[in-house]
Amino acid sequence: MTQLTTGIHHLAFMASDIKKHIAFFSEVLGCPLVALFDMHGVPGGLHAFLRMNDHSYFSIVQLPDVDKIPIEIGRTHAGSGALPSAAGTLQHLAFRVDSDGDLVAIRDRIRSHGVNVIGPIDHGMCRSIYFAGPDHMTLEVATSDVAVDPAKWIDPTVLAKAGISAEEAARFKAPAPYSGPSPVPQPPYDPEMPHMAYPKEVYLQMLQVPDEVITKSASYTAPPVAETV
């Protein structure tokens, strides 16, 4: 079986004010708003989707009292592409454009809305511009002409810094395809593995529920606006 993941369906950012985010990513970056609805299964949540192409979207979530959670540069947010944030947080996000001309064009579009932009900067593997979004997002737009060549861009000295052996690097560069059975049963709960942050008792109960029951009980398929004839 070949690689199964083929791209990003959507990236979701938390918003203190969903309207502010929708306005920024629609008007400043030019991504059309295509969906805005009550977040499925999340009381008080609002969920927006803005189109990047027919297969990739930018998503925004607003939940109650998010505006009361403090933003702290260096912990919750990086603040720039060169600064840290807590492990597991998004350090920065880079959108893609098709050409250097498009990179300059979107830089000019962003600046025309009063937002400061740094670049373009040529990184060899891509050319990029940098700017900030609402709620201290660290954003980038990048373009490249060809796929990244691992023979040129995987530095053996940096593999060593990352604690990656030659054998591990070989596996990481060519992940083994999955050819096992399907469906695979839910594995036993292992506290050493990654887990979502549900209350533990609820989470353990969820893990015991058959997949088909979860699919039937938790799916929301109807759009919020009824079709008119």
Buried (B, 14 or more C-beta within 10 A) or exposed (E): EEEEEEEEEBBEBBBBBBEBBBBBBBEBBEBEBEBBBEBEEEEEBBBBBBBBEEEBBBBBBBBEEBEEEEEEBEEBBBBBBEEEBEEEEEBBBBBBBEEBEEBBEBBEBBBEEEBEBEBBEEEEBBBBBBBBBBBBBBBBBBBBEEEEEEEEEBEEEEBEEEEBEEEEBEEEEEEEEEEEEEEEEEEEEEEEEEEEEEEEEEEEEEBEEEEEEEEEEEEEEEEEEEEEE
